[in-house]
Amino acid sequence: MLDLKLLKQFQEKKKKLKKNNYKKVLKTCHKKIMLVSKTGASNCWFIVPELTFGLPLYDIEECSKYINKKLKKNGLNVDYYKPNVLFISWNNLAN
């Protein structure tokens, strides 16, 4: 007989792992923003990589949407170009 509780636990574990992978890509994006901001610029492009060393394969469009949402929540302006390109601006923070 199929154990539905076990099935649900498996699905939740998989969802949590996926979110953790997206967080790692987001961290890479944060590093790029900080690096670019040190040059005096107030915007940058970020291309969500199709592959990231040490991470399993992931859906780049879903990951891009996750990063877009998180950056906007932080108060950054983000333009999203499918499937994996983000234009990030923090001009509004300069004032």
PEHUGI-V387575 format. One line per field, one symbol per residue. phi: phi as a letter, one per 30 degrees, with the letter a starting at -180 (. if undefined). burial: b if it has 9 or more other ideal C-beta (glycine too) atoms within 8 Angstrom, else e. A space follows every 50 residues. Layout:
phi: ???
burial: ???
//
This chain:
phi: .dcddddddddddddddddddddddddddeddeddddddjdbaacbcddd bbeicdebdddddddddeddddddjddbcccecbcbccbbedddd
burial: eeeeeebeeeeeeeeeebbebbebbbebbeebbeebbeeeebbbebebbe ebeebeebebbbbbbbbbebbbeeebbbebeeebbbbbbbeeeee
//
